[in-house]
Amino acid sequence: MKKYGEWQPLEPQLGEGGQSVVYLARTPARTAQREKSALVLKKLSGQSLNDIHVAQDFANATLDLAREDHSSELGALKIFKIRAWGAAAEHRFRSEITVLQQNRHGLPNLLDANETEQWMVTEYFPSGTLEKSPFKYRGEPRLALSAFRSLVETVADSLHKDGIVHRDLKPANVFIGDDGRLIPGDFGIAFVPGLAERVTLTHERVGPWDYMPQWADTGDRLEEVKPNFDVYMLGKLLWCMIAGRLRLPREYHRHPEFDLAKSFPNDKNIPLINSILDKCLVEYSPQCLASSTELLEAVDEKLAMMDGGVPLFNEGGKLVFPCRICGKGFYQDETSPGSVRLQMLSEFSVPQEPIVVRVLVCNVCCHREFFAPNYPEEAAKRGWKPWRS
């Protein structure tokens, strides 16, 4: 197989799509070292190995050729190809190069590229993609949400902040880093402001069918690409991670056959995950969180709740955090109309601002909790939790 620059592609392929094929490739330095070792073997193969120095050189060259390549000696070589219909591969190449050559934090490092020959090399991730490890986070909402947070943060800080919309966030395009972070890849159809040519044509779909929002599937090119396009896809990605499945139809995360609460009924953190999905997987664009920054705030809030047990009320006033005692039931209001006011007196018996208290009872074990949003010092002293409306 021919070289690309000084990169040596290896069989078999890492992957192939309609616009490109990806190979694992040796770095120029490693390729040169192997060639040097091969020359040593060729030179010494006809000589007597009775000489200790000759034998050592022969053994070292043999070991060098036989050993496995280190991950630092490898890259992912993507070779673009022209397809018979739709946007030309060179447009996708230009989009990806435009994003990666700016060395944005959290994105794959661009190691080499040749625009004339239409190939590029990015860093290699030995752990592969989420598509290759569908069960890595299955049934582990806390672990999944923590890893997911790194991806949302990257999308917010390295893409959406500058108006770039990925448009192709799916398990096959998200890599698992050695440190557990999730790294977005494949920016071939990314919307990049200021790029002279749009990657998608007028009558071409703007994203992958199984993951893109329904409001973007208009039959024509989407003229206004907003960050919530990615937010929708991130929601599907989070569902896939915890479900251990690669496809969620439309916004069906609450349907019984796809509901995480049905799949993992004893996990107290699943309601928090579903509350995130409810804000991402929606039928109409205005219902979706507007940006990854808003999504990141929601993720941080839910992580804090998982770690600290802070309760959260939904818009209807129902506490969605499960009972901290039995872990099965949910709190319901015992007070009517929903809160009581306790009159506070100073040390001189002067009336102070009342403390508003909400008393709730678990519908399973009948445990009672007291929640108060004001007078934080007094509430903390009495062990009353804050509530968020």
Secondary structure, DSSP 8 states (H G I E B T S, - for coil): ---BTTBEEEEEEEEE-SSEEEEEEE-HHHHHHHHHHHHHHHHHTTS-TTSHHHHHHHHHHHHHHHS---GGGEEEEEEE---SSSS-HHHHHHHHHHHHTT--TTS--EEEEETTTTEEEEE--TT-BTTT-TTTTTT-HHHHHHHHHHHHHHIIIIIGGGT-B----SGGGEEE-TTS-EEE---TT-B-TT-SS-SS-TTS-SS-TTTS-GGG-SSS--SS--THHHHHHHHHHHHHHHHT-S---TT-TTSTTT-HHHHSTT-TTHHHHHHHHHHHS-SSGGGS-SSHHHHHHHHHHHHHHHHH----B-TTS-B-SB-TTTSS-BEEE-SSSS-EEEEEE-TT--EEEEEEEEEEEETTT--EEEE-SS-HHHHHHHT-B----
